[in-house]
């Protein structure tokens, strides 16, 4: 069976070398298995017949039964068009061919009865169907066929090579009709029976050629169950194996550094959510197991404080700790915040980034190797070979989705024994996605903001209301507040009609002229020291307006900045809009976010902006984002790539099933964590196959 499904698609009857090349390049169909798992995107019900008198151009695909009453050929020898009049006694409709004219005239007979299928359109005030599916009525009645006709995704190149949806349907039929086309089961028989699943063989055949809706739903459920089940089984087995084999440093003491900080330096009372998370982390660090925890917290929820308290626990137990951030701005922000919080505690904390000077690096490396440097904050510069720790016990990675797996792993190898790992994100991750992308991590959530923070008020203004927005900014600035304005581009793009940073900066300087106002600009193409100077000017209230690209998405904390204007907001994803909004609302005063857009919006863009004005809840926004765009486009998952290929299951819609199969997988591992029993050998073998495939989800963390 294995060899059958692995057969090159070239050798399927009706394919051949040219078509095979098209299938491989355009649809990724290399083997029989690829064709089998190239599922229809929809089905057309051909059980119903329409009367021509009832047809209009608003109808989708429909089916007619009648006779060809005449033919008419028009055009030149090289550009012919064939029109047939088709009647069912209630009215007439035209059938039109632009290609294969001679073939159609030769094969279709005036007066014979046919079944016609296609999409009606109006051309020159006449209803017509171009290139209809057409076959003799007698043959249709004799054939025992499904009423649901599968529709497959095709490209223009495929259609030009005569590989339309109908052709893919026929190729799939040909393959499944082969004597050896029996699909081996990929789940244990006991599991199939226990959960009332269809066999894989039957489910796959029904997916392509269903007889009715209820049968189709059962087949889809079987495929979804298997996809989500093996992802969860692989992730949970990885977690179970790691918990059993990898021992963690035991941080048994809560000592001087932690207690002094908590009693004397704590900037504000911890929220109940922060207390809960610190307790969860303390339990991990003292358990003897290696901590692998994901800390989710909305922008401004106080993750940095929790990270610092975790690092102080490492310090109290004789270990060093480090925090890695994706950008220099964010790393410097963390360093300044942590250094300020640790004032008077005698903790040695240093910053390492790409722009750290050579002499400073030499001192830092020496301090780190000797153990005199307790906490190291930095960018990916932390993973460079010269960075050697004396005794690294805790690794914290902020906005971890911006780092590749190999980068993170390099940091964990900075000690002979794996350090504890805490990964943090301010991008709220929908529960279903978290269970899949980070399913091998324990998850903590800070789901409340520090006391005194007011909810940010968000408004959507179209371009026609720009003068009103400018008046609002002037009023806020005159009251002593500062403003961010964010643009999606640096230079004008010919393809995208966007407000761009350069033109916007010039326009804003005219609206807010010096010396009464100071408008500054920052973007990703500036040198690090130029960006730092601009940021310091804004932080020190020497500038009223900071105009920027999304370089300020994370890591900027200016409590006096109370207005965020996002230009061309329709061009941003929900997650990014939420991150940018989180740059304001850092103080106790009221803050605002203004979403500027063009007057014309797509349906999806309007839904995104409506979501932003309706809620400040990052998790509600993340769920809406998942539903609107799907998991592959969610902020953070596209960069790292969703490490598995779901052919049928959908994380936005199948959250309940995902939770269910996770429980099923956990129960199996609780009884047989190494999958050694005879009845579970099929699970072990399937996991091995999946692990060696390009979609290896075991490398998630």
C-alpha positions in Angstrom: 0.0 0.0 0.0 2.8 2.3 0.9 4.4 1.9 -2.6 1.0 2.5 -4.3 0.4 5.9 -2.6 4.0 6.9 -3.2 3.8 6.2 -6.9 4.8 9.2 -9.0 1.7 11.0 -10.4 3.2 10.7 -13.9 2.3 7.0 -14.0 -1.5 7.5 -13.4 -3.5 6.8 -16.6 -4.4 10.2 -18.1 -1.5 12.2 -16.7 1.8 11.6 -18.5 5.0 13.8 -18.3 3.5 17.2 -19.4 0.4 17.1 -17.1 2.5 15.7 -14.3 4.8 18.7 -14.5 1.8 21.0 -14.3 0.3 19.2 -11.3 3.7 19.3 -9.5 4.4 23.0 -10.2 0.9 24.4 -9.8 -0.7 22.2 -7.1 2.1 20.4 -5.3 0.7 17.0 -6.5 3.8 14.7 -6.9 2.3 11.3 -5.9 -0.9 9.4 -5.7 -1.1 10.3 -2.0 -0.9 14.0 -2.9 -3.8 13.6 -5.3 -5.8 11.7 -2.7 -5.3 14.5 -0.2 -6.0 17.2 -2.7 -9.5 17.7 -1.3 -12.4 19.5 -3.1 -13.0 23.0 -1.8 -16.8 22.7 -2.4 -19.5 20.5 -3.9 -22.2 21.2 -6.4 -25.6 19.5 -6.0 -26.5 17.9 -9.3 -29.6 16.2 -8.0 -31.9 19.1 -9.0 -33.1 20.1 -12.5 -34.2 23.7 -13.3 -36.6 24.9 -15.9 -35.2 27.4 -18.4 -38.2 29.7 -17.8 -37.0 30.1 -14.1 -33.3 30.8 -14.9 -31.7 34.2 -14.5 -28.2 35.6 -14.3 -28.3 35.5 -10.5 -28.3 31.7 -10.5 -25.1 29.9 -9.5 -24.3 26.7 -11.3 -27.5 24.8 -12.4 -28.6 21.8 -14.3 -31.0 21.7 -17.3 -32.6 18.9 -19.3 -33.6 19.5 -23.0 -32.7 19.4 -26.7 -30.4 21.3 -29.0 -32.6 22.9 -31.6 -30.0 24.7 -33.8 -26.3 25.5 -34.3 -24.8 28.9 -35.4 -21.1 29.3 -36.2 -19.6 32.9 -36.3 -16.1 34.4 -36.6 -13.0 33.7 -38.7 -11.3 30.5 -39.3 -8.9 31.1 -36.5 -11.4 32.7 -34.1 -14.6 30.8 -34.3 -17.5 30.8 -31.9 -20.2 28.1 -31.9 -23.7 29.0 -30.5 -26.4 26.3 -29.9 -30.0 27.1 -29.0 -31.1 24.8 -26.2 -34.8 24.3 -25.3 -36.7 22.4 -22.6 -40.2 23.5 -23.7 -40.5 26.3 -21.1 -37.9 28.5 -22.8 -34.6 28.8 -24.7 -31.0 29.4 -23.6 -27.8 29.7 -25.7 -24.8 27.3 -25.2 -21.6 28.9 -26.4 -18.1 27.4 -27.3 -15.1 29.5 -28.0 -12.8 26.4 -28.2 -13.3 22.9 -29.6 -15.9 24.2 -32.0 -15.4 21.5 -34.7 -15.4 18.8 -32.0 -18.8 20.1 -30.6 -20.5 20.2 -34.0 -19.3 16.7 -34.8 -20.4 15.2 -31.4 -23.6 16.9 -30.5 -26.8 16.2 -32.5 -29.8 18.5 -33.2 -33.0 17.0 -31.6 -31.1 14.7 -29.2 -31.9 15.1 -25.4 -29.0 16.3 -23.2 -28.2 17.1 -19.6 -26.5 20.5 -19.5 -24.6 21.9 -16.5 -23.0 25.3 -16.1 -23.3 28.9 -14.9 -25.7 31.2 -16.7 -24.7 34.8 -17.7 -26.4 37.5 -19.7 -24.6 38.6 -22.9 -26.3 41.0 -25.4 -29.6 40.6 -23.4 -29.5 36.8 -24.0 -29.0 34.1 -21.3 -26.1 31.8 -22.2 -23.8 29.2 -20.7 -20.3 29.2 -21.9 -18.5 25.8 -22.3 -21.2 23.8 -20.5 -20.7 20.3 -19.2 -23.0 18.3 -21.5 -23.8 14.6 -21.9 -26.6 12.5 -23.4 -29.6 12.3 -21.1 -29.8 8.5 -21.4 -26.3 7.9 -20.2 -26.9 10.2 -17.3 -29.9 8.2 -16.1 -28.1 4.9 -16.4 -25.1 5.9 -14.4 -25.2 5.4 -10.6 -23.4 8.6 -9.7 -23.2 10.9 -6.7 -25.4 14.0 -6.7 -22.6 16.0 -5.2 -20.0 16.9 -7.7 -16.6 17.9 -6.2 -15.0 21.2 -7.3 -11.2 21.3 -7.1 -8.9 24.4 -7.0 -7.1 24.9 -10.3 -5.0 27.7 -11.8 -5.1 29.3 -15.2 -2.0 27.3 -16.3 -3.7 24.1 -15.3 -6.8 25.0 -17.2 -4.7 25.8 -20.3 -3.2 22.3 -20.0 -6.8 20.8 -19.8 -6.5 20.2 -16.0 -9.7 21.8 -14.9 -11.8 20.7 -11.9 -13.5 18.0 -14.0 -10.2 16.6 -15.1 -9.0 16.3 -11.5 -12.2 14.6 -10.6 -11.7 12.0 -13.4 -8.0 11.5 -12.4 -9.1 10.8 -8.8 -11.8 8.4 -10.0 -9.2 6.6 -12.1 -6.8 6.2 -9.2 -9.5 5.0 -6.7 -10.7 2.5 -9.3 -7.3 0.7 -9.4 -7.4 -2.8 -7.9 -4.7 -1.9 -5.4 -6.4 1.3 -4.2 -7.2 0.1 -0.6 -6.1 2.8 1.9 -4.4 1.3 4.9 -5.7 2.4 8.3 -3.6 5.0 10.2 -5.4 4.8 13.6 -5.6 1.7 15.9 -8.8 -0.2 15.3 -9.8 0.2 19.0 -9.6 4.0 18.7 -11.6 4.0 15.5 -14.3 1.9 17.2 -14.3 3.8 20.5 -14.8 7.1 18.8 -17.3 5.9 16.1 -15.0 7.0 13.3 -15.2 6.0 9.6 -12.3 3.9 8.3 -9.7 6.0 6.6 -10.3 4.2 3.3 -14.0 5.0 3.4 -13.6 8.5 4.6 -11.2 9.5 1.8 -13.4 8.0 -0.9 -16.4 9.8 0.5 -14.5 13.2 0.7 -14.1 13.1 -3.1 -17.4 11.5 -4.0 -20.1 11.9 -1.3 -23.6 10.7 -1.8 -25.2 13.0 0.7 -24.4 15.7 3.3 -24.6 13.5 6.4 -22.1 11.0 4.9 -19.8 13.9 4.0 -19.8 15.3 7.5 -18.8 11.9 9.0 -15.9 11.7 6.5 -14.7 15.2 7.2 -14.9 14.5 11.0 -12.7 11.5 10.6 -10.0 13.4 8.7 -10.1 16.4 11.1 -9.9 14.0 14.1 -6.8 12.3 12.8 -5.0 15.6 11.8 -5.6 17.2 15.1 -5.1 14.0 17.1 -1.6 13.3 15.7 -0.5 16.9 16.3 -1.5 16.8 19.9 -0.2 13.2 20.4 3.2 14.3 19.1 3.3 17.5 21.2 2.2 15.8 24.4 4.6 12.9 23.9 7.4 15.4 23.5 6.4 17.1 26.7 5.9 13.9 28.6 9.3 12.6 27.5 11.0 15.8 28.4 9.4 16.0 31.8 10.7 12.4 32.5 14.2 12.7 31.1 15.3 16.3 31.5 15.9 17.3 35.1 15.8 21.0 36.0 18.0 23.0 38.4 16.2 23.2 41.7 15.7 26.8 42.9 14.8 26.0 46.5 15.5 29.4 48.1 13.5 32.6 48.1 16.4 34.8 49.3 17.7 38.3 49.8 17.4 39.6 46.3 13.8 38.5 45.8 12.6 39.4 49.3 14.3 42.9 49.3 13.0 43.7 45.9 9.5 42.6 46.9 9.4 44.5 50.1 11.3 47.7 49.1 11.6 48.1 45.3 8.3 46.9 44.0 7.0 49.8 41.9 3.3 48.9 42.6 1.2 46.3 44.2 1.1 43.1 42.1 -2.2 42.3 40.5 -3.8 39.0 41.4 -3.0 37.7 38.0 0.7 38.6 38.4 0.7 36.9 41.8 -0.8 33.7 40.4 1.8 33.6 37.6 4.8 34.2 39.9 3.4 31.3 42.1 3.2 29.0 39.0 6.8 29.9 38.0 8.1 29.4 41.6 6.5 26.0 41.6 8.2 25.0 38.3 11.6 26.3 39.4 11.5 24.3 42.6 10.0 21.1 41.2 13.2 19.5 39.9 11.8 19.5 36.3 13.0 21.8 33.6 10.6 24.7 33.3 9.2 25.3 29.8 6.5 27.9 30.3 4.7 30.4 28.0 3.7 33.7 29.6 1.0 35.5 27.7 0.1 39.0 28.8 -1.5 41.9 27.0 0.5 45.0 26.3 1.1 46.8 29.6 0.0 43.9 31.8 3.4 43.7 33.7 5.2 40.8 32.1 8.6 42.4 32.5 8.1 42.7 36.3 7.2 38.9 36.5 10.3 38.2 34.4 12.5 40.2 36.7 11.2 38.4 39.8 11.9 35.1 38.1 15.4 36.2 37.4 15.9 37.2 41.0 14.9 33.7 42.1 17.7 32.4 39.9 20.1 34.8 41.4 19.2 33.8 45.0 20.0 30.2 44.1 23.5 31.0 42.7 22.5 31.1 39.0 22.7 33.7 36.3 19.7 34.7 34.1 19.3 36.3 30.7 16.5 38.0 28.8 16.6 38.0 25.0 14.4 40.5 23.0 14.0 40.8 19.2 15.0 44.4 18.7 17.5 46.8 20.2 14.8 49.2 21.2 13.0 46.6 23.1 16.2 45.2 24.7 17.2 48.7 25.8 13.7 49.3 27.1 13.9 46.2 29.3 17.4 47.0 30.4 16.4 50.6 31.5 13.3 49.3 33.3 15.1 46.5 35.1 18.1 48.6 36.0 15.8 51.3 37.5 13.8 48.7 39.5 16.9 47.1 40.9 18.3 50.4 42.2 20.2 49.9 45.5 20.0 46.1 45.4 23.6 45.5 44.3 22.5 43.3 41.4 24.9 43.5 38.4 22.9 43.8 35.2 24.3 44.6 31.7 23.1 45.1 28.1 24.4 43.4 25.0 23.3 44.3 21.5 24.7 44.5 18.0 25.9 48.1 18.7 27.7 47.4 22.0 31.2 48.7 21.6 34.2 46.3 21.5 35.7 47.5 24.8 32.3 47.2 26.6 31.9 43.7 25.2 35.3 42.6 26.5 34.4 43.8 30.0 30.9 42.2 29.8 32.3 38.8 28.6 34.8 38.7 31.4 32.2 39.6 34.0 29.8 37.0 32.6 32.4 34.2 32.6 33.5 35.0 36.2 29.9 35.0 37.5 30.1 38.6 38.7 27.5 39.6 36.1 24.2 38.4 37.4 21.6 39.4 34.7 22.2 39.9 31.0 19.7 41.6 28.8 20.2 41.7 25.0 19.2 40.9 21.5 20.2 37.9 19.4 23.8 39.0 20.2 23.3 36.8 23.3 23.6 33.6 21.2 27.0 34.5 19.7 29.8 32.1 20.5 31.9 34.4 22.7 29.0 34.8 25.1 29.9 32.3 27.8 28.0 32.1 31.1 29.5 31.0 34.5 26.2 29.2 35.5 23.1 30.0 33.4 20.0 28.9 35.2 17.1 30.8 33.5 16.5 31.9 30.0 13.7 34.4 29.2 12.8 35.1 25.6 10.5 38.0 24.9 8.2 38.2 21.8 9.7 34.7 21.2 7.9 34.2 17.9 10.4 36.6 16.3 13.2 34.1 16.9 13.8 30.9 14.9 13.9 27.5 16.6 17.7 27.3 16.0 18.3 30.7 17.6 16.4 29.8 20.7 18.1 26.4 21.0 21.5 28.0 20.8 20.7 30.1 23.9 19.5 27.0 25.8 22.9 25.3 25.1 24.8 28.0 27.0 25.0 25.6 30.0 25.9 21.9 30.1 22.6 21.3 31.7 19.5 22.8 30.1 18.4 26.0 31.9 14.8 26.8 32.8 12.9 28.5 29.9 10.3 31.2 30.1 9.0 32.5 26.8 6.8 35.7 26.8 4.5 37.2 24.2 2.4 40.3 24.2 0.6 38.9 21.2 -2.5 37.3 22.7 -2.7 33.8 21.1 -6.1 32.2 20.7 -6.5 29.1 22.9 -6.7 26.7 20.0 -3.5 28.1 18.4 -1.7 28.1 21.7 -2.6 24.4 22.2 -1.1 23.7 18.8 1.9 26.0 18.4 2.9 25.9 22.1 1.1 22.7 23.2 4.3 21.3 24.8 4.6 24.3 27.1 2.8 25.1 30.3 0.8 28.3 29.8 0.4 31.2 32.2 -1.8 34.2 31.4 -1.7 37.7 32.9 -5.3 38.7 32.2 -5.6 42.0 34.0 -3.9 45.4 33.8 -2.2 47.2 36.7 -4.5 49.3 38.9 -5.3 52.9 37.8 -5.1 52.2 34.1 -8.0 53.5 32.1 -9.3 51.6 28.9 -8.0 53.2 25.7 -10.8 54.8 23.7 -10.5 53.8 20.0 -12.1 55.7 17.1 -12.1 55.1 13.4 -11.9 58.1 11.1 -12.0 58.0 7.3 -9.8 60.3 5.2 -12.7 62.8 4.8 -12.5 63.5 8.6 -8.8 64.2 8.6 -9.2 67.9 9.6 -11.2 66.9 12.7 -8.4 64.5 13.7 -5.8 67.2 13.3 -7.9 69.5 15.5 -8.1 66.8 18.2 -4.3 66.3 18.1 -3.7 70.1 18.5 -6.0 70.2 21.5 -4.2 67.2 23.2 -0.7 68.6 22.5 -1.7 72.1 23.9 -2.8 70.2 27.1 0.7 68.9 27.4 0.2 65.4 25.9 2.4 63.7 23.2 1.3 61.8 20.1 2.5 58.8 18.1 1.7 58.6 14.3 2.4 55.3 12.7 2.7 54.6 8.9 2.9 51.3 7.1 5.6 52.4 4.5 8.7 54.5 4.5 8.7 55.5 0.8 5.8 56.0 -1.6 4.8 52.8 -3.3 3.4 52.8 -6.8 1.4 49.7 -6.1 -0.2 50.7 -2.9 -2.1 53.9 -2.5 -0.9 54.5 1.1 -0.2 57.5 3.2 3.6 57.3 3.5 5.9 58.4 6.2 7.9 60.9 4.2 5.0 62.8 2.7 3.1 62.5 6.1 6.1 64.0 8.0 6.3 67.0 5.6 2.5 67.6 5.9 2.5 67.3 9.7 5.4 69.8 10.0 3.2 72.3 8.1 0.2 71.6 10.4 2.4 71.8 13.5 5.2 74.3 12.6 8.3 75.0 14.7 9.2 76.5 17.0 5.8 76.1 18.6 5.8 72.4 17.9 8.5 69.8 17.4 7.7 66.8 15.1 10.3 64.0 14.8 10.6 60.9 12.7 11.9 57.4 13.3 12.1 54.3 11.0 13.8 51.0 10.5 16.4 52.3 8.0 17.9 54.7 10.5 21.1 53.8 12.4 20.7 52.6 15.9 22.2 55.7 17.5 20.0 58.0 15.4 16.9 56.0 16.5 18.1 56.2 20.2 18.6 59.9 20.0 15.1 60.4 18.5 13.5 58.1 21.1 15.2 59.9 24.0 14.0 63.3 22.7 10.4 61.9 22.7 10.8 60.3 26.1 12.1 63.5 27.6 9.1 65.4 26.2 11.3 67.5 23.8 9.1 66.4 20.9 5.4 66.7 20.6 4.8 64.2 17.8 6.8 61.0 17.0 6.1 59.8 13.5 7.3 56.3 12.8 6.9 53.0 10.9 6.1 49.9 12.9 9.5 50.0 14.5 7.7 51.3 17.6 5.3 48.3 17.7 7.0 46.9 20.8 9.4 48.3 23.4 8.4 51.9 23.6 7.0 53.1 27.0 6.3 56.8 27.3 3.4 57.4 29.8 3.0 61.0 28.7 2.1 59.8 25.1 -1.6 59.5 25.2 -2.7 59.5 21.5 -1.8 56.8 18.9 -2.8 57.6 15.3 -2.5 54.7 12.9 -2.4 55.8 9.2 -3.8 53.4 6.6 -5.1 51.3 9.4 -6.9 49.0 7.0 -3.5 47.8 5.8 -2.5 46.4 9.2 -3.6 43.1 10.7 -5.7 43.0 13.9 -2.8 41.8 16.1 -0.5 44.5 14.9 -3.2 47.2 15.4 -3.6 46.0 18.9 0.1 46.0 19.6 0.4 49.5 18.3 -2.5 50.7 20.4 -0.7 49.3 23.4 2.0 51.9 23.1 -0.5 54.4 24.7 -2.4 53.9 27.9 0.8 53.5 29.9 -0.1 56.2 32.5 -3.1 56.9 34.6 -4.6 59.5 32.3 -7.1 58.9 29.5 -5.6 57.7 26.2 -6.9 57.5 22.6 -6.2 55.4 19.5 -7.3 56.9 16.2 -7.6 54.5 13.2 -7.3 56.5 9.9 -8.4 54.8 6.7 -9.4 55.5 3.2 -13.1 56.2 2.5 -13.5 52.9 0.6 -12.9 49.7 2.6 -13.2 46.0 1.8 -15.6 44.0 3.9 -12.7 42.3 5.8 -10.9 45.6 6.5 -14.2 47.1 7.9 -14.6 44.1 10.2 -11.1 44.5 11.5 -11.6 48.2 12.3 -15.0 47.5 13.9 -13.4 44.9 16.1 -10.7 47.4 17.2 -13.3 50.0 18.2 -15.5 47.5 20.0 -13.0 45.9 22.4 -9.6 46.4 24.1 -9.5 42.7 25.1 -6.4 41.2 23.3 -7.7 37.7 23.5 -11.1 38.6 21.9 -9.1 40.4 19.2 -6.9 37.4 18.6 -9.9 35.1 18.3 -11.5 37.5 15.8 -8.2 37.6 13.9 -8.1 33.8 13.7 -11.6 33.7 12.3 -10.9 36.4 9.8 -7.6 35.3 8.5 -6.9 31.7 9.5 -3.9 30.5 11.6 -1.3 30.8 8.8 -1.6 34.6 8.8 -1.8 35.3 12.5 0.9 37.6 13.7 3.8 35.5 14.9 2.8 32.3 13.2 3.6 33.3 9.7 7.1 34.3 10.5 8.0 31.0 12.2 5.6 29.1 9.9 2.8 27.0 11.2 4.8 23.8 11.5 2.1 21.4 10.1 -0.2 21.3 7.1 -3.9 20.9 7.9 -5.8 19.7 4.9 -9.2 19.6 6.5 -9.2 20.8 10.1 -9.5 24.6 10.8 -8.2 26.0 14.1 -10.7 28.8 14.0 -13.7 26.5 13.7 -12.6 23.2 15.2 -11.4 24.4 18.7 -13.8 22.1 20.5 -12.6 19.0 18.6 -9.0 20.1 19.2 -9.6 20.1 23.0 -11.3 16.8 22.7 -8.5 15.0 20.8 -5.9 16.5 23.2 -7.7 14.8 26.0 -7.8 11.5 24.0 -4.1 11.8 23.3 -3.3 12.5 27.0 -5.3 9.5 28.2 -3.3 7.2 25.8 0.0 8.6 27.0 -1.1 8.3 30.7 -1.5 4.6 30.1 1.4 4.0 27.7 3.7 7.0 27.6 6.3 5.4 25.3 3.6 3.8 23.0 5.1 0.4 23.5 2.0 -1.7 23.7 1.1 -3.8 20.6 -2.2 -2.0 20.0 -0.4 1.4 20.0 2.4 0.4 17.5 0.5 2.1 14.7 0.5 5.4 16.6 4.2 5.1 17.2 4.9 4.3 13.5 2.7 7.2 12.3 4.4 9.7 14.6 7.7 8.5 13.2 6.5 9.1 9.7 5.2 12.6 10.5 8.4 13.5 12.3 10.5 12.7 9.3 8.2 14.7 7.0 8.7 18.4 6.1 5.9 19.3 8.5 7.6 18.3 11.7 5.7 19.9 14.5 7.9 18.4 17.2 10.3 21.3 16.7 7.8 23.9 17.8 9.7 24.9 20.9 
